[in-house]
Each structure stands twice: as C-alpha cells, then as structure tokens.
Amino acid sequence: MSSSRPEDRASGGSPSWPPSKYRLQSFVTDPLPPPSGPDPEDRGWWGTLRTHPIDRSDTIVKEWKEAGLCDVVMDVFRRGVSLRASECPPIIIITIVPGEMGEEWIAVAKRLQGQFELRKLDAAVELLEGEVGRYLQPDEVDEVAKMGSSLALQKGPTGTLGGFVRLEKAGKPPILCGMTCHHLVVTEDSALYEVQNGVRPAGWTARDVVVLSPSPMDLSDGIQHKLRYQRSCEAAVQETKEKIESGMANERRKQLLGRQIEDMENATAESRRLVEFKSHLGRVFASSGYRIADKGCALDWGLVEVDEDEGRAAGNLLPDSPGITQEVAFIAERVAGATRFGEEGDSGAWVLNGRGDLGGLLIGGHKQLPITYVTPMSTVIQDIEKQLECKLTIA
C-alpha cells in the first residue's frame, strides 16, 4: 500500500488500494501499549536486504488466516539478508510517499506491531519511503493488436493488451474483448465513482471511450523512428549521387546507388503508411475499479470491446486449450541482469507459465523493491463473471 497520510490515497498517479488500507486501519484501531519489538523506523539493517514472496505452504499463512490478517494487508514478504526465504522474518511493508512519513503513520505501524505481539504472531512492520506505481511507459509499435501490444486511451498512459476473451450472456450476442487494467481505461474526467468502483456496460453496450493500439505515444515514437531512417536513406542517396557526378565514385559505389534508392523508397512508403495508420481497437466495455477480491487479491481488470470489423484482433498466442494455473512466477534477485518480473509498460499483460497456461494479470509494481504485483487469472475471471453476470472464455 502507498499513501501520504492514513485518510488519503497517494498523489502523483500512484493510487493506494483503499480497501486494503482501510482494513489495516480498522485492524489497529484499538489502543495498545507500545510494542517491545523492533522500532518500525529502525534503519539498522546490515547487509543486502532480499525480498522473498510468501509461499502458500509458509507456516504464517495458516496463522494469519486465523488472525484475520490475510484480507487486511497487501505487501507481505519475507525480508532479510538470507538467500533462503525461511530464514527471513515475515514483514508487512507500509510504503509512504517520500517526505510524508509523519507521526501518524509511525503510530499506525507501532499499533500494528502491538497487534502481532498480542496475538503472538511472528511478524514485523517496516515503513518504507517510496511509491507503488503502474508500469506505464511506451514499448513498441504493433500494427495488429495481439498479446503484448501497447494500448492506451487518446489521452492516457501506455500499458499492455493482455489477450482476448469472449463474453457470453443469455439473450445477448457474444462479445470479443481485449483484457487489460482498469487504471488504463479510466481517465481524469471519469466520475469518481467509476474510478473507484469500475465501469459497467449500459444494456450490454460499450462506452463511447475509444481505446487505441498501439498507443498514441508508441505510434508517434514509431513514426519518428521511421522518419529518421528515411532521412538517413535520403542523405546516403544524395551523397552517392554527388560522388558519381564529381567522378569520385568507383564502380562498386555506382552499383550501391540502386540499393540505396530502393531502401529510401521503402522507408518513405513505410513512414507514409504509419502516418496514415488507424490504431482504433475498440471501446471501453467494463472494468473492476480499485477493489479487493474475497480472497484478498487486488482487482484491477479492464475490458475493451474489440471492433471486429476493423480486423485488428490477431488472436491469442496460446495453445488451443490453455489452462488456468495457480503457479507463482517470479525472477529471483540473483538472476544476472534481472531487476523484477515485469518492466515499465507491462500493466495489463498476461502472465503465463512455460506451457502457455494463464497464471494471472500483471497490475503494477513496487518502485523501490524488486516486486511486481499479479492477480491470479482465476480470481480475475470469477470477478468478471460475477460482476457482469456472464460466461468468460479465452478467445
């Protein structure tokens, strides 16, 4: 969770998960004597801190369920200097916007630590300055919309199209939708209720909010790249022509001119095609809002009704019958060159295993820790079917 003060969500486009935050506050409402454990502000860590995900077989899972903690907090890891997760203590991380630490959040952390001691639970609380953000940066230009293509509203951040699903509802025509994140399909002009609680289709009809793929930013970057290449080809042709006219070009250089002219013409045609390219994918159909599922998972899904007449949907790059897996995927810190599972621009991406089974929907990451947040695909599908009263299948 990330916030500047207990009653507000974070500023700067990095919203906290309000339901999770409010449950945490209610959990620590009762006044308790100061804990005898470590101070949440203590910066006396030594060595390199490593962050390990909590496995379902971890002993604390059962203990925390009985204490009612599993539906309260979002950032819970085993964190310490050991390469072995079992040798690191379980930590609840409360992320505070830089410069906004404040006594009130320190008091919340201390009361929470007191609750652990009261219930004799093995855990600690760490206050960390930083932000929990969305992975929203340009990736690359995709002429057809497919798994992994960039996606955005006309005036919105760039994210990822996870893949395609089909919605079926009694008495209604089936709808082909692209799945991404809720925070990619709402705008600053959206009603506050929709931002928090999500978008619902009126009469099984999409909203008049257009979604583009590739995103405007990626398309613009692609055009600029092609134009730079076109100019370099034109300069090469001009240089060769000048050398031929001055008598300074040998036979090999003269033969090269034909290939250079061909490259220039191809580059010019490609630039023109991208400038005229229509990136319309579809319209916003529905989204989750910022909610917490019954199982304690953060919900952040968005659905875009695809305009099939445009022929933009390339289909899913999956086996004929992909499964839904509960496996946990992550990149360890000790993997050379790896920083986290997921990078900028990956919000909305589907997480798969090596067999092509769907594991989850990538919704964001922690900017100070090598942590990426993924909601299990089974949880996403169950919530969509419940909220929209429909049947969802992978297209």
C-alpha positions as CSV (number, residue, x, y, z in Angstrom):
1,M,0.0,0.0,0.0
2,S,1.2,3.5,-0.6
3,S,-0.1,6.7,0.9
4,S,0.8,10.1,2.2
5,R,-1.5,10.0,5.2
6,P,-3.9,7.4,6.5
7,E,-7.1,9.1,5.2
8,D,-5.8,9.8,1.7
9,R,-4.6,7.8,-1.2
10,A,-1.2,8.6,-2.8
11,S,-0.8,11.5,-5.1
12,G,1.2,11.6,-8.4
13,G,-0.7,8.9,-10.2
14,S,0.2,6.1,-7.8
15,P,-3.1,5.2,-6.0
16,S,-3.0,3.0,-3.0
17,W,-5.5,0.2,-2.6
18,P,-8.2,2.0,-0.5
19,P,-10.0,-1.2,0.6
20,S,-6.7,-2.7,1.9
21,K,-5.7,0.5,3.6
22,Y,-9.0,0.9,5.4
23,R,-8.9,-2.7,6.7
24,L,-5.5,-2.1,8.0
25,Q,-6.6,1.0,9.9
26,S,-9.6,-0.8,11.4
27,F,-7.3,-3.6,12.5
28,V,-5.2,-1.3,14.5
29,T,-8.0,0.9,15.9
30,D,-7.8,-0.4,19.5
31,P,-5.1,1.4,21.6
32,L,-2.4,-0.8,22.8
33,P,0.8,-0.2,24.8
34,P,3.9,0.4,22.8
35,P,5.4,-2.9,21.4
36,S,8.6,-4.2,22.8
37,G,9.8,-5.4,19.4
38,P,11.9,-3.5,16.9
39,D,11.0,0.1,16.0
40,P,9.4,0.3,12.6
41,E,11.6,3.3,11.9
42,D,14.8,1.5,12.7
43,R,17.2,1.7,9.8
44,G,19.8,-0.5,11.5
45,W,19.6,-3.2,8.8
46,W,23.0,-4.6,7.8
47,G,24.0,-6.5,4.6
48,T,21.9,-6.6,1.4
49,L,18.2,-6.9,2.1
50,R,16.4,-9.5,0.0
51,T,12.7,-9.7,-0.6
52,H,11.1,-13.2,-0.9
53,P,7.4,-13.8,-1.8
54,I,5.3,-15.7,0.7
55,D,4.6,-19.3,-0.5
56,R,1.2,-20.8,0.2
57,S,2.9,-23.6,2.2
58,D,4.5,-21.0,4.5
59,T,3.7,-21.5,8.2
60,I,2.5,-18.0,8.6
61,V,-0.4,-18.4,6.1
62,K,-2.5,-20.6,8.4
63,E,-1.7,-18.4,11.5
64,W,-2.6,-15.2,9.7
65,K,-5.8,-16.6,8.3
66,E,-6.9,-17.5,11.8
67,A,-6.0,-13.9,13.0
68,G,-7.9,-12.4,10.1
69,L,-4.8,-10.7,8.6
70,C,-4.8,-12.3,5.1
71,D,-7.5,-9.9,3.9
72,V,-6.0,-6.9,5.6
73,V,-2.7,-6.1,4.0
74,M,-1.2,-6.3,0.6
75,D,2.6,-6.1,0.9
76,V,3.7,-9.1,2.9
77,F,7.0,-10.7,2.2
78,R,9.8,-12.5,4.0
79,R,12.6,-9.9,4.0
80,G,16.1,-10.2,5.3
81,V,19.8,-10.9,4.3
82,S,19.5,-14.6,3.7
83,L,19.1,-16.2,0.3
84,R,16.6,-18.7,2.0
85,A,13.1,-17.3,2.5
86,S,12.6,-19.5,5.5
87,E,15.4,-17.8,7.3
88,C,14.0,-14.3,6.8
89,P,11.2,-12.8,9.0
90,P,7.8,-12.1,7.6
91,I,7.4,-8.3,7.1
92,I,4.4,-6.1,6.4
93,I,5.7,-3.2,4.3
94,I,3.8,0.1,4.5
95,T,5.0,2.4,1.7
96,I,4.9,6.1,2.4
97,V,5.2,8.8,-0.3
98,P,8.6,10.4,0.0
99,G,8.7,13.3,2.5
100,E,5.3,12.3,4.1
101,M,6.4,9.8,6.7
102,G,4.7,11.6,9.6
103,E,4.0,10.6,13.1
104,E,0.5,9.3,12.3
105,W,1.9,6.5,10.0
106,I,4.6,5.7,12.6
107,A,1.8,5.3,15.2
108,V,-0.2,3.0,12.8
109,A,2.9,0.8,12.3
110,K,3.5,0.6,16.1
111,R,-0.1,-0.3,16.9
112,L,0.0,-3.0,14.2
113,Q,3.2,-4.3,15.7
114,G,1.4,-4.4,19.0
115,Q,-1.4,-6.5,17.5
116,F,1.2,-9.0,16.3
117,E,2.6,-9.3,19.8
118,L,-0.8,-9.5,21.4
119,R,-1.7,-12.5,19.1
120,K,1.8,-14.0,19.4
121,L,2.4,-13.8,15.7
122,D,5.9,-13.9,14.2
123,A,6.0,-10.7,12.1
124,A,7.3,-7.2,12.0
125,V,6.4,-3.9,10.3
126,E,8.7,-1.9,8.0
127,L,8.0,1.7,7.0
128,L,9.5,2.4,3.5
129,E,9.6,5.7,1.7
130,G,8.7,5.2,-2.0
131,E,5.8,4.6,-4.3
132,V,3.8,1.7,-5.6
133,G,3.2,2.6,-9.3
134,R,1.8,1.3,-12.5
135,Y,4.1,0.0,-15.3
136,L,3.2,2.8,-17.8
137,Q,5.8,3.5,-20.4
138,P,5.9,3.1,-24.2
139,D,7.0,-0.3,-25.6
140,E,6.9,-0.7,-29.4
141,V,4.6,-0.3,-32.4
142,D,2.3,-3.2,-33.2
143,E,0.4,-2.9,-36.5
144,V,-2.1,-5.6,-35.4
145,A,-3.4,-5.9,-31.9
146,K,-2.1,-9.1,-30.2
147,M,-1.0,-10.3,-26.9
148,G,1.6,-7.8,-25.6
149,S,0.7,-4.9,-27.9
150,S,0.8,-1.5,-26.4
151,L,-2.6,0.1,-25.6
152,A,-4.0,3.4,-24.3
153,L,-6.8,5.9,-24.4
154,Q,-6.3,9.0,-26.7
155,K,-5.1,11.0,-23.6
156,G,-3.8,8.4,-21.2
157,P,-0.8,6.4,-20.1
158,T,0.5,3.5,-22.1
159,G,0.0,-0.1,-20.9
160,T,-0.4,-3.6,-22.4
161,L,-3.1,-5.6,-24.0
162,G,-3.0,-8.9,-22.2
163,G,-5.1,-11.0,-24.6
164,F,-8.5,-11.6,-25.9
165,V,-11.6,-13.1,-24.2
166,R,-15.2,-13.8,-25.2
167,L,-18.1,-12.8,-23.1
168,E,-21.4,-14.7,-23.4
169,K,-24.7,-13.7,-21.7
170,A,-28.1,-15.2,-22.1
171,G,-30.2,-13.2,-24.6
172,K,-27.2,-11.1,-25.7
173,P,-24.8,-11.5,-28.6
174,P,-21.3,-12.7,-27.6
175,I,-18.7,-10.0,-27.4
176,L,-14.9,-10.2,-28.1
177,C,-12.9,-8.2,-25.6
178,G,-9.3,-7.4,-25.0
179,M,-8.2,-7.6,-21.4
180,T,-6.0,-5.0,-19.7
181,C,-6.0,-3.0,-16.5
182,H,-8.8,-0.8,-15.0
183,H,-6.3,2.1,-14.4
184,L,-5.7,2.2,-18.2
185,V,-9.3,2.6,-19.3
186,V,-10.4,5.4,-16.9
187,T,-9.5,9.0,-17.3
188,E,-9.1,12.1,-15.1
189,D,-12.5,13.1,-16.5
190,S,-14.2,9.9,-15.3
191,A,-16.6,10.1,-12.5
192,L,-15.0,9.4,-9.1
193,Y,-17.5,6.5,-8.5
194,E,-16.3,4.8,-11.7
195,V,-12.6,5.4,-10.9
196,Q,-13.1,3.6,-7.5
197,N,-15.8,1.1,-8.4
198,G,-15.3,0.5,-12.1
199,V,-17.2,0.8,-15.3
200,R,-20.3,-1.3,-16.2
201,P,-21.9,-1.6,-19.7
202,A,-25.3,0.0,-20.1
203,G,-27.5,-2.6,-21.8
204,W,-24.6,-4.7,-22.7
205,T,-23.2,-1.8,-24.8
206,A,-19.7,-0.4,-24.6
207,R,-19.0,3.2,-23.5
208,D,-18.1,5.8,-26.2
209,V,-14.5,5.8,-25.0
210,V,-12.1,4.8,-27.7
211,V,-9.1,2.6,-27.0
212,L,-6.1,2.7,-29.3
213,S,-3.4,0.0,-30.1
214,P,-0.6,0.8,-30.5
215,S,-0.8,3.7,-28.0
216,P,-0.6,7.2,-29.4
217,M,2.8,7.6,-27.7
218,D,4.2,4.4,-29.2
219,L,2.8,5.2,-32.7
220,S,4.3,8.6,-32.5
221,D,7.7,7.2,-31.5
222,G,7.4,4.6,-34.3
223,I,6.7,7.3,-36.9
224,Q,9.6,9.4,-35.7
225,H,11.9,6.4,-35.9
226,K,10.9,5.7,-39.4
227,L,11.2,9.3,-40.5
228,R,14.8,9.4,-39.1
229,Y,15.6,6.3,-41.0
230,Q,14.0,7.7,-44.1
231,R,16.2,10.9,-43.8
232,S,19.3,8.8,-43.4
233,C,18.5,6.9,-46.6
234,E,17.9,10.1,-48.4
235,A,21.2,11.5,-47.2
236,A,23.1,8.4,-48.3
237,V,21.5,8.6,-51.8
238,Q,22.4,12.3,-52.1
239,E,26.0,11.6,-51.1
240,T,26.4,8.8,-53.6
241,K,24.9,10.9,-56.4
242,E,27.3,13.8,-55.6
243,K,30.3,11.5,-55.7
244,I,29.2,10.0,-59.1
245,E,28.6,13.4,-60.6
246,S,32.1,14.6,-59.4
247,G,33.8,11.5,-60.8
248,M,34.9,10.3,-57.3
249,A,32.8,7.2,-57.2
250,N,34.2,3.8,-58.2
251,E,32.1,1.0,-59.9
252,R,31.2,-0.6,-56.6
253,R,29.8,2.8,-55.3
254,K,27.8,3.2,-58.5
255,Q,26.3,-0.2,-58.1
256,L,25.4,0.6,-54.5
257,L,23.2,3.6,-55.6
258,G,20.4,1.3,-56.9
259,R,20.1,-0.5,-53.5
260,Q,20.2,2.8,-51.6
261,I,17.4,4.2,-53.8
262,E,15.3,1.1,-53.1
263,D,15.9,1.4,-49.4
264,M,14.9,5.1,-49.5
265,E,11.7,4.3,-51.4
266,N,10.8,1.5,-48.9
267,A,11.5,3.8,-46.0
268,T,9.4,6.5,-47.4
269,A,6.5,4.1,-48.1
270,E,6.8,2.8,-44.5
271,S,6.8,6.2,-43.0
272,R,3.7,7.2,-45.0
273,R,1.9,4.0,-44.0
274,L,2.5,4.6,-40.3
275,V,1.4,8.3,-40.6
276,E,-1.9,7.1,-42.1
277,F,-2.3,4.1,-39.8
278,K,-5.6,3.9,-37.9
279,S,-4.9,2.5,-34.4
280,H,-8.6,2.2,-33.4
281,L,-9.0,-1.1,-31.4
282,G,-12.4,-0.7,-29.7
283,R,-14.2,0.9,-26.9
284,V,-14.2,0.6,-23.1
285,F,-16.7,-2.1,-22.1
286,A,-16.2,-2.7,-18.4
287,S,-13.7,-2.5,-15.6
288,S,-13.2,-3.6,-11.9
289,G,-12.4,-0.4,-10.1
290,Y,-9.9,-0.5,-7.3
291,R,-11.3,-3.3,-5.2
292,I,-10.1,-6.3,-3.1
293,A,-11.4,-9.7,-4.0
294,D,-12.9,-12.1,-1.5
295,K,-9.5,-13.9,-1.4
296,G,-7.6,-10.8,-0.5
297,C,-6.3,-10.2,-4.1
298,A,-6.2,-6.7,-5.6
299,L,-8.6,-6.3,-8.6
300,D,-7.6,-4.1,-11.5
301,W,-9.0,-5.5,-14.7
302,G,-10.4,-3.7,-17.7
303,L,-12.2,-5.0,-20.8
304,V,-12.2,-3.3,-24.2
305,E,-14.9,-4.4,-26.7
306,V,-13.0,-5.0,-29.9
307,D,-14.3,-3.6,-33.2
308,E,-14.1,-6.8,-35.2
309,D,-15.0,-5.0,-38.4
310,E,-11.6,-3.3,-38.3
311,G,-9.8,-6.7,-38.4
312,R,-7.3,-5.5,-35.7
313,A,-7.5,-8.6,-33.4
314,A,-4.7,-11.1,-34.2
315,G,-5.8,-13.6,-31.6
316,N,-4.1,-15.1,-28.6
317,L,-0.6,-16.7,-28.9
318,L,-1.7,-19.6,-26.7
319,P,-2.2,-23.4,-27.1
320,D,-5.6,-24.5,-28.4
321,S,-6.9,-25.2,-24.9
322,P,-4.9,-23.0,-22.4
323,G,-5.3,-23.9,-18.8
324,I,-5.6,-21.6,-15.7
325,T,-2.7,-22.2,-13.4
326,Q,-2.1,-21.2,-9.8
327,E,1.6,-21.2,-10.1
328,V,3.6,-18.3,-8.7
329,A,6.1,-16.8,-11.2
330,F,9.0,-14.5,-10.2
331,I,12.6,-13.7,-11.1
332,A,15.0,-14.1,-8.2
333,E,17.4,-11.3,-7.3
334,R,20.4,-13.5,-8.0
335,V,19.5,-13.9,-11.7
336,A,22.0,-12.0,-13.7
337,G,20.6,-8.7,-15.1
338,A,17.1,-9.3,-13.7
339,T,15.6,-6.5,-11.6
340,R,11.9,-7.6,-11.3
341,F,9.3,-9.7,-13.0
342,G,7.8,-7.1,-15.3
343,E,9.0,-3.8,-16.6
344,E,7.7,-0.3,-17.5
345,G,4.7,-0.6,-19.8
346,D,3.7,-4.1,-18.7
347,S,0.5,-3.2,-16.8
348,G,-2.3,-5.3,-18.3
349,A,0.0,-8.1,-19.5
350,W,-1.0,-11.8,-19.0
351,V,1.5,-13.9,-17.0
352,L,2.0,-17.4,-18.4
353,N,3.9,-20.5,-17.5
354,G,6.2,-22.4,-19.9
355,R,3.2,-24.5,-21.2
356,G,1.1,-21.4,-22.1
357,D,-1.3,-21.7,-19.2
358,L,-2.6,-18.4,-17.8
359,G,-1.3,-17.5,-14.3
360,G,-2.5,-14.0,-13.8
361,L,-2.9,-10.4,-14.8
362,L,0.0,-8.0,-14.2
363,I,-1.3,-4.9,-12.4
364,G,1.8,-3.0,-11.4
365,G,5.0,-3.0,-9.3
366,H,6.9,-1.5,-6.4
367,K,9.3,1.2,-7.5
368,Q,11.7,0.7,-4.6
369,L,11.6,-3.1,-4.3
370,P,12.1,-5.9,-7.0
371,I,8.4,-6.7,-6.7
372,T,5.7,-7.0,-9.3
373,Y,2.0,-7.5,-8.5
374,V,0.0,-10.1,-10.3
375,T,-3.6,-11.0,-9.7
376,P,-4.4,-14.7,-10.2
377,M,-6.3,-15.2,-13.5
378,S,-8.9,-17.5,-11.8
379,T,-9.7,-14.6,-9.5
380,V,-10.0,-12.1,-12.4
381,I,-12.3,-14.4,-14.4
382,Q,-14.5,-15.2,-11.4
383,D,-14.9,-11.5,-10.6
384,I,-15.7,-10.6,-14.2
385,E,-18.3,-13.3,-14.5
386,K,-19.9,-12.3,-11.1
387,Q,-19.9,-8.5,-11.9
388,L,-21.2,-8.8,-15.5
389,E,-23.3,-11.9,-15.0
390,C,-21.8,-13.7,-18.0
391,K,-19.6,-16.6,-19.0
392,L,-16.0,-15.8,-19.9
393,T,-13.9,-17.9,-22.2
394,I,-10.4,-17.4,-23.5
395,A,-10.8,-16.4,-27.2
